[in-house]
Amino acid sequence: MQNLHSILFVLHVILGSAALLLFWAPMTMKKGGIDHKRFGTYYATTMFGVAFTGAAMCLLVLSDPIAIHGQNLAPERQVEAAWTIRLFSLFLLYLSWLTFTTVKHGLLVLRCKTDRHALRAPVHQVFVVGLILGGITLAALGLATGKILHVVFGAVGTVLGSQMLHYCLKAQLKAKEWWVEHLGAMIGSGIGAYTAFIAFGARQLLSGIGTWQLLFWILPGIVGGIFIARLSRQYSQPVNTGIPPTTRRES
């Protein structure tokens, strides 16, 4: 089991490092252009790999935390350590779910545009509703155990999932709303990727600064949220085409 975890960890680090770099490529390219689409596909594929390997590692840890992370602990400390390790693995497992769901949603939104039948399909709804219910559960678990990260990201995931569900089921869309939704979902996946990197990959580096490390874990969500809000305002502005609103066609 530990060997399998080690292999998955190496793959996860390689894919995660690539995703952190690829995330910025589509953001800096002309939206809708060939390069934007190509690098967007690279990013999405890589992120699916990140989510899969991350979830697989978390499931292995949840099944036997001591065998993977607590072999050198004294027997009397293993019970408490197992609970702590499982608690953090649940947080990372939820980040993997959030990452997969946001990327999947962003790709489906782009593919469907104003025709949202695929977004309303049971398979996609399971992931979106799972994001909401998982977020509520994670936040409740965080409140019960005093884990701020669990509360924060449980709330973030619940809000994101609720917004996705509302988009899928709402009666009508505004002009270009599908484009705003696509950008928001892909940026949301990037928030999950950078948060997981800091919370898991860099936590040893940041452990010396005490509770201030929470700021670094939450910072990607703050920056990403501001970016999403600005893009939403930008792409929600009506385009001055000279065509009267009553005759302007939706893209």
KOLBAMI-857618 format. One line per field, with one value per residue: x, y, z of N, C-alpha, C in turn; residue number from 1; residue in three letters. Coordinates in nm, 3 decimals. Layout:
N
neast = (X	...)
nnorth = (Y	...)
nup = (Z	...)
caeast = (X	...)
canorth = (Y	...)
caup = (Z	...)
ceast = (X	...)
cnorth = (Y	...)
cup = (Z	...)
kolvo = (NUM	...)
kolmi = (ALA	...)
//
This chain:
251
neast = (0.082	0.192	0.388	0.233	0.108	0.331	0.404	0.176	0.197	0.430	0.346	0.134	0.264	0.417	0.215	0.070	0.255	0.287	0.025	-0.001	0.157	0.047	-0.201	-0.188	-0.144	-0.380	-0.510	-0.367	-0.387	-0.558	-0.899	-1.094	-0.939	-0.722	-0.487	-0.562	-0.769	-0.628	-0.425	-0.593	-0.719	-0.498	-0.447	-0.689	-0.693	-0.462	-0.536	-0.746	-0.599	-0.452	-0.658	-0.753	-0.525	-0.479	-0.719	-0.708	-0.479	-0.569	-0.780	-0.640	-0.492	-0.699	-0.797	-0.589	-0.418	-0.195	-0.019	0.081	0.153	0.226	0.414	0.640	0.553	0.490	0.305	0.105	0.042	-0.073	-0.350	-0.464	-0.314	-0.396	-0.659	-0.614	-0.462	-0.646	-0.843	-0.721	-0.677	-0.937	-0.999	-0.820	-0.917	-1.167	-1.084	-0.982	-1.219	-1.352	-1.179	-1.195	-1.471	-1.514	-1.352	-1.468	-1.726	-1.669	-1.574	-1.801	-1.985	-1.871	-1.891	-2.165	-2.280	-2.552	-2.730	-2.827	-2.862	-2.682	-2.561	-2.762	-2.787	-2.805	-2.549	-2.367	-2.497	-2.473	-2.205	-2.204	-2.403	-2.288	-2.064	-2.180	-2.309	-2.089	-1.933	-2.087	-2.078	-1.800	-1.752	-1.908	-1.774	-1.533	-1.609	-1.677	-1.434	-1.261	-1.112	-1.005	-0.952	-1.109	-1.362	-1.360	-1.308	-1.504	-1.725	-1.666	-1.671	-1.937	-2.072	-1.972	-2.067	-2.342	-2.380	-2.312	-2.513	-2.738	-2.689	-2.709	-2.979	-3.138	-3.395	-3.349	-3.070	-2.845	-2.703	-2.386	-2.347	-2.276	-2.011	-1.892	-1.949	-1.796	-1.531	-1.525	-1.550	-1.317	-1.117	-1.183	-1.104	-0.831	-0.786	-0.834	-0.620	-0.387	-0.432	-0.425	-0.159	-0.024	-0.132	-0.065	0.179	0.352	0.333	0.517	0.722	0.594	0.524	0.662	0.566	0.343	0.002	-0.025	0.014	-0.232	-0.328	-0.184	-0.285	-0.549	-0.526	-0.509	-0.781	-0.896	-0.769	-0.837	-1.117	-1.159	-1.061	-1.241	-1.475	-1.414	-1.382	-1.640	-1.790	-1.670	-1.729	-1.998	-2.084	-2.284	-2.240	-2.150	-2.285	-2.430	-2.667	-3.007	-3.127	-3.349	-3.324	-3.076	-2.882	-2.821	-2.497)
nnorth = (-0.121	0.124	0.154	0.187	0.424	0.592	0.588	0.706	0.953	1.063	1.084	1.261	1.493	1.559	1.600	1.797	2.008	2.068	2.149	2.381	2.556	2.545	2.653	2.930	2.978	2.964	3.181	3.403	3.417	3.493	3.488	3.218	3.169	2.960	2.877	2.928	2.741	2.502	2.496	2.519	2.272	2.108	2.190	2.118	1.837	1.767	1.852	1.678	1.446	1.522	1.548	1.282	1.127	1.255	1.203	0.924	0.879	0.993	0.821	0.586	0.664	0.718	0.462	0.326	0.497	0.489	0.301	0.436	0.702	0.695	0.511	0.523	0.603	0.581	0.311	0.399	0.647	0.619	0.594	0.850	0.991	0.868	0.961	1.238	1.238	1.124	1.321	1.541	1.426	1.396	1.661	1.713	1.527	1.635	1.868	1.753	1.655	1.899	2.018	1.840	1.859	2.134	2.172	1.987	2.094	2.347	2.276	2.149	2.359	2.527	2.363	2.324	2.579	2.774	2.566	2.355	2.084	1.870	1.960	1.931	1.665	1.353	1.245	1.461	1.621	1.473	1.512	1.790	1.830	1.664	1.816	2.027	1.900	1.767	1.988	2.109	1.907	1.895	2.151	2.140	1.938	2.068	2.275	2.126	2.019	2.226	2.303	2.534	2.551	2.348	2.448	2.689	2.607	2.420	2.587	2.747	2.555	2.476	2.711	2.747	2.510	2.548	2.772	2.664	2.470	2.635	2.769	2.557	2.488	2.714	2.914	3.085	3.220	3.497	3.709	3.597	3.478	3.215	3.220	3.365	3.188	2.968	3.071	3.134	2.879	2.747	2.909	2.870	2.603	2.636	2.775	2.571	2.403	2.554	2.599	2.337	2.277	2.457	2.392	2.124	2.053	2.265	2.294	2.217	2.398	2.633	2.592	2.702	2.955	2.955	3.025	3.205	3.077	3.000	3.216	3.206	2.973	3.039	3.254	3.202	3.156	3.403	3.584	3.459	3.476	3.753	3.797	3.646	3.790	4.036	3.959	3.870	4.106	4.240	4.082	4.081	4.323	4.504	4.477	4.730	4.743	4.886	4.783	4.769	4.674	4.505	4.365	4.251	3.964	3.676	3.554)
nup = (0.000	0.080	-0.115	-0.346	-0.278	-0.280	-0.551	-0.666	-0.544	-0.660	-0.929	-0.886	-0.796	-1.023	-1.220	-1.087	-1.069	-1.339	-1.396	-1.240	-1.381	-1.641	-1.596	-1.623	-1.890	-2.075	-1.963	-2.034	-2.303	-2.615	-2.572	-2.674	-2.894	-3.103	-2.968	-2.705	-2.670	-2.715	-2.511	-2.297	-2.305	-2.251	-1.989	-1.857	-1.891	-1.751	-1.496	-1.439	-1.406	-1.179	-0.990	-0.984	-0.898	-0.655	-0.514	-0.506	-0.347	-0.107	-0.038	0.009	0.233	0.414	0.448	0.577	0.772	0.944	0.838	0.623	0.696	0.963	1.062	1.226	1.470	1.822	1.971	2.154	2.061	1.819	1.775	1.820	1.632	1.395	1.367	1.333	1.095	0.915	0.922	0.799	0.551	0.458	0.408	0.194	0.013	-0.043	-0.171	-0.403	-0.515	-0.553	-0.738	-0.962	-1.020	-1.078	-1.304	-1.481	-1.496	-1.606	-1.863	-1.970	-1.971	-2.162	-2.384	-2.406	-2.404	-2.459	-2.458	-2.224	-2.165	-2.117	-1.887	-1.708	-1.681	-1.497	-1.422	-1.417	-1.231	-0.998	-0.925	-0.881	-0.680	-0.492	-0.434	-0.296	-0.073	0.035	0.102	0.303	0.495	0.543	0.645	0.879	1.015	1.049	1.223	1.445	1.520	1.535	1.311	1.099	0.824	0.716	0.764	0.616	0.346	0.315	0.321	0.096	-0.112	-0.092	-0.164	-0.427	-0.548	-0.517	-0.678	-0.927	-0.952	-0.959	-1.199	-1.379	-1.360	-1.379	-1.534	-1.762	-1.949	-1.940	-2.196	-2.298	-2.052	-2.023	-2.090	-1.884	-1.677	-1.755	-1.738	-1.464	-1.347	-1.436	-1.327	-1.062	-1.036	-1.054	-0.817	-0.635	-0.702	-0.643	-0.373	-0.270	-0.327	-0.157	0.094	0.122	-0.020	0.055	0.327	0.519	0.484	0.557	0.816	1.028	1.077	1.228	1.310	1.106	0.870	0.776	0.637	0.398	0.292	0.247	0.081	-0.210	-0.269	-0.204	-0.383	-0.626	-0.610	-0.627	-0.883	-1.037	-0.986	-1.107	-1.375	-1.423	-1.408	-1.622	-1.853	-1.838	-1.918	-2.147	-2.500	-2.719	-3.009	-3.183	-3.258	-3.190	-2.864	-2.876	-3.108	-3.107	-3.127	-2.925	-2.846)
caeast = (0.000	0.280	0.453	0.133	0.093	0.451	0.394	0.072	0.249	0.521	0.262	0.056	0.354	0.451	0.096	0.035	0.350	0.251	-0.104	0.021	0.213	-0.048	-0.317	-0.174	-0.135	-0.506	-0.550	-0.294	-0.406	-0.684	-1.009	-1.159	-0.842	-0.674	-0.393	-0.638	-0.839	-0.531	-0.364	-0.701	-0.736	-0.383	-0.468	-0.800	-0.650	-0.367	-0.608	-0.817	-0.497	-0.423	-0.772	-0.759	-0.416	-0.501	-0.827	-0.660	-0.391	-0.650	-0.854	-0.543	-0.460	-0.817	-0.813	-0.485	-0.330	-0.071	0.071	0.138	0.212	0.254	0.485	0.742	0.489	0.472	0.170	0.008	0.009	-0.124	-0.495	-0.486	-0.253	-0.479	-0.772	-0.563	-0.424	-0.771	-0.912	-0.656	-0.698	-1.072	-0.988	-0.756	-1.010	-1.268	-1.020	-0.977	-1.356	-1.377	-1.099	-1.254	-1.605	-1.506	-1.299	-1.573	-1.834	-1.621	-1.569	-1.937	-2.045	-1.817	-1.943	-2.310	-2.318	-2.689	-2.806	-2.773	-2.912	-2.575	-2.537	-2.871	-2.784	-2.780	-2.408	-2.306	-2.564	-2.418	-2.082	-2.236	-2.471	-2.187	-1.979	-2.256	-2.326	-1.956	-1.890	-2.160	-2.023	-1.664	-1.761	-1.958	-1.664	-1.436	-1.663	-1.675	-1.296	-1.180	-1.025	-1.051	-0.946	-1.225	-1.478	-1.348	-1.322	-1.637	-1.815	-1.635	-1.722	-2.083	-2.113	-1.943	-2.159	-2.476	-2.382	-2.315	-2.646	-2.831	-2.664	-2.761	-3.123	-3.215	-3.482	-3.290	-2.936	-2.818	-2.605	-2.249	-2.338	-2.205	-1.867	-1.856	-1.954	-1.680	-1.412	-1.532	-1.524	-1.176	-1.039	-1.209	-1.019	-0.697	-0.783	-0.818	-0.486	-0.288	-0.457	-0.374	-0.013	0.023	-0.175	-0.002	0.318	0.437	0.299	0.638	0.795	0.520	0.485	0.731	0.502	0.227	-0.132	-0.018	0.012	-0.369	-0.344	-0.130	-0.375	-0.673	-0.495	-0.553	-0.925	-0.925	-0.724	-0.920	-1.251	-1.155	-1.041	-1.368	-1.570	-1.377	-1.415	-1.786	-1.834	-1.619	-1.800	-2.141	-2.117	-2.342	-2.151	-2.205	-2.275	-2.514	-2.791	-3.101	-3.133	-3.458	-3.290	-2.945	-2.888	-2.730	-2.389)
canorth = (0.000	0.241	0.168	0.243	0.565	0.664	0.604	0.806	1.082	1.115	1.126	1.378	1.609	1.594	1.656	1.921	2.113	2.106	2.221	2.515	2.639	2.549	2.735	3.069	2.989	3.009	3.310	3.513	3.409	3.545	3.400	3.156	3.142	2.822	2.849	2.925	2.613	2.392	2.494	2.491	2.126	2.054	2.220	2.038	1.697	1.756	1.866	1.552	1.356	1.569	1.512	1.136	1.079	1.308	1.128	0.788	0.885	1.020	0.699	0.493	0.713	0.698	0.319	0.283	0.613	0.459	0.229	0.529	0.823	0.687	0.387	0.545	0.651	0.485	0.254	0.476	0.770	0.588	0.615	0.994	1.031	0.818	1.053	1.364	1.213	1.105	1.450	1.622	1.358	1.431	1.795	1.701	1.453	1.731	1.953	1.676	1.656	2.035	2.038	1.764	1.909	2.265	2.155	1.919	2.191	2.449	2.221	2.125	2.490	2.573	2.276	2.338	2.720	2.802	2.441	2.302	1.949	1.789	2.010	1.885	1.518	1.302	1.223	1.588	1.670	1.401	1.579	1.924	1.814	1.610	1.928	2.102	1.819	1.746	2.113	2.125	1.808	1.935	2.268	2.095	1.865	2.168	2.344	2.032	1.986	2.348	2.312	2.651	2.522	2.268	2.537	2.784	2.545	2.361	2.696	2.785	2.451	2.481	2.827	2.718	2.408	2.608	2.859	2.575	2.410	2.740	2.792	2.443	2.471	2.838	2.912	3.154	3.275	3.626	3.705	3.570	3.423	3.087	3.249	3.402	3.066	2.887	3.131	3.119	2.740	2.713	2.980	2.798	2.484	2.683	2.804	2.442	2.350	2.631	2.575	2.204	2.285	2.526	2.320	1.992	2.053	2.366	2.315	2.205	2.524	2.740	2.553	2.784	3.086	2.937	3.042	3.290	2.994	2.995	3.324	3.159	2.870	3.103	3.360	3.172	3.174	3.546	3.641	3.402	3.531	3.889	3.785	3.600	3.901	4.136	3.905	3.866	4.241	4.276	4.012	4.104	4.452	4.493	4.516	4.838	4.702	4.972	4.711	4.788	4.557	4.412	4.286	4.194	3.820	3.624	3.473)
caup = (0.000	0.087	-0.246	-0.437	-0.239	-0.325	-0.696	-0.690	-0.498	-0.763	-1.041	-0.842	-0.794	-1.162	-1.283	-1.018	-1.110	-1.477	-1.393	-1.185	-1.489	-1.753	-1.558	-1.666	-2.036	-2.137	-1.906	-2.098	-2.448	-2.666	-2.538	-2.788	-3.000	-3.114	-2.860	-2.580	-2.663	-2.704	-2.378	-2.204	-2.304	-2.177	-1.846	-1.806	-1.885	-1.641	-1.371	-1.414	-1.351	-1.044	-0.906	-0.971	-0.813	-0.521	-0.450	-0.480	-0.230	0.013	-0.005	0.069	0.368	0.497	0.478	0.672	0.787	1.016	0.748	0.525	0.755	1.106	1.095	1.329	1.593	1.930	1.968	2.231	1.989	1.686	1.765	1.803	1.505	1.286	1.354	1.278	0.956	0.839	0.915	0.695	0.423	0.414	0.351	0.063	-0.074	-0.088	-0.270	-0.528	-0.569	-0.599	-0.859	-1.071	-1.053	-1.140	-1.440	-1.559	-1.517	-1.699	-1.997	-2.017	-1.998	-2.290	-2.489	-2.418	-2.420	-2.412	-2.451	-2.098	-2.138	-2.059	-1.752	-1.624	-1.679	-1.361	-1.393	-1.377	-1.111	-0.884	-0.883	-0.830	-0.552	-0.402	-0.391	-0.196	0.048	0.092	0.163	0.430	0.587	0.579	0.732	1.009	1.077	1.092	1.341	1.557	1.558	1.541	1.194	1.024	0.681	0.681	0.765	0.505	0.215	0.310	0.283	-0.042	-0.200	-0.089	-0.244	-0.568	-0.594	-0.526	-0.797	-1.042	-0.960	-1.002	-1.341	-1.455	-1.352	-1.395	-1.653	-1.878	-1.935	-2.000	-2.304	-2.257	-1.917	-2.031	-2.096	-1.748	-1.598	-1.793	-1.680	-1.320	-1.310	-1.459	-1.225	-0.939	-1.031	-1.025	-0.675	-0.568	-0.728	-0.566	-0.231	-0.238	-0.329	-0.038	0.213	0.132	-0.064	0.118	0.468	0.601	0.470	0.622	0.952	1.126	1.098	1.313	1.254	0.986	0.749	0.727	0.539	0.271	0.241	0.205	-0.016	-0.348	-0.280	-0.202	-0.511	-0.732	-0.600	-0.680	-1.028	-1.095	-0.978	-1.208	-1.506	-1.435	-1.441	-1.755	-1.960	-1.826	-1.975	-2.281	-2.608	-2.801	-3.149	-3.265	-3.286	-3.079	-2.776	-2.911	-3.228	-3.090	-3.106	-2.825	-2.902)
ceast = (0.086	0.351	0.358	0.112	0.211	0.449	0.292	0.121	0.341	0.442	0.184	0.142	0.388	0.332	0.058	0.126	0.319	0.123	-0.087	0.076	0.113	-0.169	-0.310	-0.173	-0.267	-0.548	-0.485	-0.312	-0.542	-0.795	-1.080	-1.066	-0.794	-0.580	-0.463	-0.708	-0.740	-0.472	-0.470	-0.727	-0.621	-0.404	-0.577	-0.761	-0.555	-0.437	-0.692	-0.721	-0.462	-0.534	-0.777	-0.650	-0.432	-0.607	-0.783	-0.569	-0.471	-0.726	-0.762	-0.511	-0.579	-0.835	-0.711	-0.384	-0.196	0.030	0.142	0.211	0.253	0.331	0.584	0.683	0.482	0.328	0.067	-0.034	-0.064	-0.273	-0.526	-0.432	-0.337	-0.597	-0.728	-0.528	-0.548	-0.844	-0.853	-0.674	-0.838	-1.075	-0.929	-0.844	-1.119	-1.210	-1.008	-1.114	-1.389	-1.304	-1.161	-1.386	-1.600	-1.452	-1.404	-1.686	-1.791	-1.616	-1.709	-2.009	-2.000	-1.874	-2.092	-2.352	-2.460	-2.778	-2.752	-2.823	-2.805	-2.545	-2.644	-2.878	-2.750	-2.633	-2.342	-2.368	-2.513	-2.292	-2.111	-2.303	-2.376	-2.094	-2.049	-2.266	-2.192	-1.904	-1.957	-2.104	-1.884	-1.666	-1.809	-1.850	-1.558	-1.481	-1.652	-1.533	-1.205	-1.083	-1.077	-1.053	-1.067	-1.350	-1.476	-1.376	-1.450	-1.740	-1.793	-1.692	-1.874	-2.136	-2.091	-2.042	-2.301	-2.488	-2.387	-2.454	-2.748	-2.815	-2.725	-2.912	-3.203	-3.287	-3.414	-3.151	-2.930	-2.716	-2.465	-2.236	-2.264	-2.055	-1.814	-1.851	-1.834	-1.553	-1.410	-1.500	-1.377	-1.085	-1.060	-1.126	-0.875	-0.681	-0.762	-0.678	-0.381	-0.308	-0.401	-0.222	0.040	-0.009	-0.102	0.147	0.406	0.411	0.421	0.718	0.729	0.489	0.549	0.665	0.371	0.095	-0.133	-0.022	-0.128	-0.394	-0.297	-0.219	-0.503	-0.651	-0.534	-0.702	-0.965	-0.891	-0.810	-1.061	-1.261	-1.144	-1.171	-1.470	-1.541	-1.411	-1.567	-1.841	-1.794	-1.702	-1.951	-2.183	-2.177	-2.246	-2.218	-2.185	-2.353	-2.645	-2.885	-3.113	-3.240	-3.424	-3.153	-2.958	-2.786	-2.623	-2.397)
cnorth = (0.127	0.263	0.230	0.391	0.648	0.689	0.712	0.946	1.144	1.165	1.254	1.504	1.655	1.661	1.789	2.036	2.162	2.189	2.363	2.611	2.655	2.637	2.875	3.085	3.033	3.147	3.427	3.514	3.464	3.445	3.350	3.125	2.998	2.787	2.842	2.790	2.497	2.384	2.475	2.342	2.059	2.070	2.130	1.891	1.674	1.763	1.744	1.449	1.393	1.527	1.362	1.086	1.130	1.231	0.987	0.783	0.903	0.895	0.595	0.534	0.691	0.552	0.270	0.396	0.583	0.390	0.324	0.646	0.809	0.564	0.403	0.594	0.539	0.436	0.338	0.606	0.745	0.615	0.762	1.041	0.987	0.911	1.185	1.349	1.197	1.237	1.538	1.559	1.385	1.569	1.789	1.625	1.547	1.828	1.882	1.674	1.793	2.062	1.968	1.825	2.044	2.256	2.091	2.017	2.297	2.400	2.198	2.256	2.540	2.492	2.301	2.480	2.741	2.678	2.360	2.161	1.862	1.832	1.962	1.733	1.469	1.286	1.352	1.640	1.600	1.470	1.715	1.915	1.756	1.718	2.008	2.024	1.791	1.871	2.137	2.031	1.848	2.054	2.229	2.020	1.962	2.243	2.255	2.007	2.109	2.363	2.423	2.622	2.442	2.354	2.628	2.718	2.463	2.465	2.737	2.683	2.449	2.595	2.800	2.616	2.463	2.697	2.775	2.516	2.512	2.767	2.680	2.444	2.598	2.839	2.970	3.203	3.413	3.608	3.691	3.514	3.291	3.109	3.285	3.278	2.976	2.941	3.113	2.979	2.704	2.784	2.914	2.673	2.522	2.718	2.676	2.387	2.422	2.612	2.440	2.204	2.347	2.445	2.188	1.998	2.150	2.382	2.299	2.335	2.635	2.710	2.641	2.917	3.073	2.956	3.132	3.207	2.980	3.101	3.278	3.052	2.931	3.205	3.326	3.191	3.321	3.610	3.591	3.457	3.672	3.887	3.743	3.713	4.006	4.086	3.901	4.002	4.279	4.212	4.024	4.238	4.434	4.545	4.620	4.807	4.794	4.907	4.731	4.661	4.457	4.323	4.220	4.045	3.778	3.538	3.334)
cup = (0.000	-0.046	-0.348	-0.406	-0.288	-0.475	-0.731	-0.651	-0.603	-0.883	-1.008	-0.845	-0.936	-1.231	-1.220	-1.057	-1.250	-1.478	-1.341	-1.290	-1.603	-1.722	-1.617	-1.817	-2.099	-2.087	-1.979	-2.249	-2.488	-2.643	-2.663	-2.902	-2.998	-2.999	-2.725	-2.563	-2.642	-2.563	-2.269	-2.193	-2.229	-2.026	-1.787	-1.791	-1.769	-1.507	-1.337	-1.354	-1.208	-0.948	-0.880	-0.876	-0.670	-0.446	-0.416	-0.359	-0.102	0.056	0.058	0.212	0.462	0.538	0.580	0.692	0.852	0.924	0.652	0.590	0.901	1.149	1.210	1.461	1.697	1.931	2.041	2.162	1.857	1.670	1.740	1.670	1.387	1.261	1.289	1.130	0.869	0.820	0.806	0.557	0.370	0.350	0.210	-0.036	-0.128	-0.189	-0.405	-0.595	-0.626	-0.731	-0.978	-1.116	-1.123	-1.283	-1.530	-1.593	-1.619	-1.843	-2.054	-2.052	-2.134	-2.406	-2.513	-2.456	-2.371	-2.406	-2.333	-2.064	-2.070	-1.915	-1.653	-1.615	-1.538	-1.326	-1.346	-1.247	-0.985	-0.832	-0.821	-0.693	-0.448	-0.349	-0.281	-0.065	0.116	0.161	0.297	0.536	0.636	0.674	0.872	1.086	1.128	1.216	1.464	1.609	1.566	1.426	1.101	0.874	0.635	0.671	0.642	0.372	0.203	0.267	0.138	-0.140	-0.205	-0.174	-0.393	-0.624	-0.609	-0.648	-0.924	-1.061	-1.008	-1.151	-1.425	-1.465	-1.377	-1.530	-1.776	-1.844	-1.998	-2.112	-2.245	-2.115	-1.916	-2.031	-1.958	-1.659	-1.628	-1.728	-1.528	-1.274	-1.326	-1.359	-1.090	-0.925	-1.001	-0.878	-0.595	-0.584	-0.644	-0.416	-0.189	-0.234	-0.200	0.088	0.232	0.098	0.011	0.267	0.559	0.599	0.551	0.768	1.059	1.155	1.174	1.241	1.131	0.859	0.693	0.622	0.402	0.210	0.185	0.093	-0.160	-0.369	-0.283	-0.336	-0.625	-0.730	-0.655	-0.832	-1.097	-1.096	-1.085	-1.348	-1.529	-1.472	-1.583	-1.865	-1.950	-1.883	-2.114	-2.386	-2.695	-2.949	-3.241	-3.300	-3.169	-2.996	-2.816	-3.029	-3.215	-3.059	-3.003	-2.891	-2.845)
kolvo = (1	2	3	4	5	6	7	8	9	10	11	12	13	14	15	16	17	18	19	20	21	22	23	24	25	26	27	28	29	30	31	32	33	34	35	36	37	38	39	40	41	42	43	44	45	46	47	48	49	50	51	52	53	54	55	56	57	58	59	60	61	62	63	64	65	66	67	68	69	70	71	72	73	74	75	76	77	78	79	80	81	82	83	84	85	86	87	88	89	90	91	92	93	94	95	96	97	98	99	100	101	102	103	104	105	106	107	108	109	110	111	112	113	114	115	116	117	118	119	120	121	122	123	124	125	126	127	128	129	130	131	132	133	134	135	136	137	138	139	140	141	142	143	144	145	146	147	148	149	150	151	152	153	154	155	156	157	158	159	160	161	162	163	164	165	166	167	168	169	170	171	172	173	174	175	176	177	178	179	180	181	182	183	184	185	186	187	188	189	190	191	192	193	194	195	196	197	198	199	200	201	202	203	204	205	206	207	208	209	210	211	212	213	214	215	216	217	218	219	220	221	222	223	224	225	226	227	228	229	230	231	232	233	234	235	236	237	238	239	240	241	242	243	244	245	246	247	248	249	250	251)
kolmi = (MET	GLN	ASN	LEU	HIS	SER	ILE	LEU	PHE	VAL	LEU	HIS	VAL	ILE	LEU	GLY	SER	ALA	ALA	LEU	LEU	LEU	PHE	TRP	ALA	PRO	MET	THR	MET	LYS	LYS	GLY	GLY	ILE	ASP	HIS	LYS	ARG	PHE	GLY	THR	TYR	TYR	ALA	THR	THR	MET	PHE	GLY	VAL	ALA	PHE	THR	GLY	ALA	ALA	MET	CYS	LEU	LEU	VAL	LEU	SER	ASP	PRO	ILE	ALA	ILE	HIS	GLY	GLN	ASN	LEU	ALA	PRO	GLU	ARG	GLN	VAL	GLU	ALA	ALA	TRP	THR	ILE	ARG	LEU	PHE	SER	LEU	PHE	LEU	LEU	TYR	LEU	SER	TRP	LEU	THR	PHE	THR	THR	VAL	LYS	HIS	GLY	LEU	LEU	VAL	LEU	ARG	CYS	LYS	THR	ASP	ARG	HIS	ALA	LEU	ARG	ALA	PRO	VAL	HIS	GLN	VAL	PHE	VAL	VAL	GLY	LEU	ILE	LEU	GLY	GLY	ILE	THR	LEU	ALA	ALA	LEU	GLY	LEU	ALA	THR	GLY	LYS	ILE	LEU	HIS	VAL	VAL	PHE	GLY	ALA	VAL	GLY	THR	VAL	LEU	GLY	SER	GLN	MET	LEU	HIS	TYR	CYS	LEU	LYS	ALA	GLN	LEU	LYS	ALA	LYS	GLU	TRP	TRP	VAL	GLU	HIS	LEU	GLY	ALA	MET	ILE	GLY	SER	GLY	ILE	GLY	ALA	TYR	THR	ALA	PHE	ILE	ALA	PHE	GLY	ALA	ARG	GLN	LEU	LEU	SER	GLY	ILE	GLY	THR	TRP	GLN	LEU	LEU	PHE	TRP	ILE	LEU	PRO	GLY	ILE	VAL	GLY	GLY	ILE	PHE	ILE	ALA	ARG	LEU	SER	ARG	GLN	TYR	SER	GLN	PRO	VAL	ASN	THR	GLY	ILE	PRO	PRO	THR	THR	ARG	ARG	GLU	SER)
//
